[in-house]
Amino acid sequence: MATYRTFTTVGDNGPFVSKLILELPRAVRTKDLDEGTFSVYVERLDPKTGEIALTKEHRTDPVGKPSLGYIPVRHAYAATDAGTPAPEGAFAVLELPENRLTKRIDGEILYSSLRESRFTVTQTAPIPALASDGAPIAGLVFDECAGDVCPQLAGWDLSGRGTFAGIELTYALYSPNIEAVNARKAAETWPFAPAWKPIETAPLLLWLHGAGEGGDDPYLTVTGNKVVALGEGDIQAKLGGAAYVLCPTCPTFWMDSGSGQMDDDNRTIYADAVMALLEETIAAHPDIDRSRIYIGGLSNGGFMTCRLITDHPDAFACAVACCTPWVGELGTDAEYAAMAKTPIWFVQVDDDPLVTAENHLKALWPRLQAADPVEAHATYYDTIADETGVYHDEDGRPTRYMGHVVWINVYHDTVKTELDGTNVMWEGFPVTLWQWVGRHSR
């Protein structure tokens, strides 16, 4: 039997096994491989029980079905050991479609579960030898996984764990390679522009996940809805070129005020723990700029963002609250006065069925405005749909998403408008959400 490696891509709908990298007994040519050279079978297991997972293809399915079956191969080619395409190589890469059988996480908005994928790749057609007198490669079976490759996790440490204010939290931390950023920027700018001023300190973004990405595994926290985008080049550049990203994983829900469930009362048992983790992280990294501590989050994390800037009005340079379930009418005048001290940008969709605009943004916004905020913006969508050109419905139109998942737009950094539809401005020029964040300091 032979080994394979999985290649994971984190997209708008979570992480998928997008490729299999097969180690061959000798080099082959790309021209001798096609979609029918190998068949791919997978069984997706619940890692806690080791049993085949049951999944529902549609929300209306009354009972889950065993998650197993054959996956079509989209493309096949020879490659290097890193999976880079090559005219010939000792590895074969099989590109797979993004579907139920290649997902690494199952679940809904309120819960998620990791899946362990066990592949069996069977050679179904001989591969000619490079030499005309050599024997073809035939009869290979790959059924032992030798690891996973996920370039989007570069720079992320997912092993964080500790007790903070009496509560045990796991967490992920993205640490920028400031030396590499400086070297790259210096090479890019010389001699056509003034010398690059080296980065000496970096901001830190505290990013708080939604209800479905909690538990005890930071992998789920940063891949469940593309948090890894915060460590990628586009958003890093907008945060000043290099930025730390701290992502704690909540054992229950950020909205848990003591019941172990989501309590719709604008309270939480986790505020002190998160602030203690934040302070410990800052203390452990002297190159973090204390004047540029940013906070943001989505859904449950959007609530936690509002809670923390209200409880700690002098701690953060600015805040981002996406589809926040902060109950507008429960906030007190004193809370809104405290919230108003931190620049904040809200993002909401009108047809969000879970965090309704009426009870949340539309209820809190006038109260916040009455408190004379130092700076407040709100982007409001009627609906949201795919902006990448990748996802389509059966009629070929861009996939329309359920209104709650506005964070897709946030990670693509296409959020940029005020309530009246005009662009948010900074010193006379239009900015996107992450450009706006990166310009703030206390």
QUIBELVEN-V336193 format. One record per residue. PHI is phi in whole degrees, 0 to 359 (999 if undefined). Layout:
BEGIN
phi
PHI
PHI
END
This chain:
BEGIN
phi
999
238
254
223
239
269
237
259
243
263
242
298
253
105
271
228
282
266
213
242
250
257
270
266
291
200
294
227
258
302
295
263
245
210
295
257
289
227
252
236
240
221
238
260
252
282
296
281
249
78
268
297
290
257
230
257
290
223
297
276
298
288
225
290
249
304
270
204
151
267
243
291
267
277
212
221
200
286
205
281
294
273
88
285
303
210
303
211
185
270
230
243
250
247
274
245
284
272
211
302
279
252
291
262
224
253
144
235
300
264
201
215
223
289
236
258
261
249
262
233
250
245
288
244
213
292
249
300
288
294
274
297
258
273
280
293
275
209
77
282
228
248
218
233
279
256
124
238
243
217
304
291
267
300
92
265
254
260
259
297
202
184
251
229
51
83
240
278
232
262
199
247
225
267
245
287
269
296
299
292
299
298
296
294
293
297
291
289
270
279
260
271
213
305
305
297
278
301
287
250
229
228
286
233
254
272
244
246
283
271
297
278
246
273
120
219
239
298
301
296
299
265
249
301
216
67
300
304
300
291
259
268
304
297
289
302
298
286
267
109
107
203
209
282
228
252
233
287
252
279
298
237
221
300
275
283
258
138
272
87
238
277
255
274
231
63
234
206
267
254
301
295
294
295
293
293
298
300
295
296
294
298
295
280
229
299
273
280
277
295
276
234
260
255
222
193
181
236
53
309
289
293
300
298
300
298
296
286
288
285
283
227
293
250
268
238
285
192
218
232
236
260
38
283
272
292
284
303
286
278
293
270
300
295
294
291
296
287
301
293
279
249
305
219
231
265
227
216
247
298
263
294
277
260
252
288
299
298
272
238
300
293
275
275
302
295
292
292
298
294
274
59
295
297
191
212
229
214
261
232
257
289
214
229
215
305
250
267
83
270
252
227
273
293
263
86
275
305
303
269
268
300
302
288
273
295
296
303
294
296
289
274
54
256
281
203
253
279
301
275
91
282
284
297
243
223
52
88
237
290
226
271
304
285
296
298
302
293
268
264
209
273
END
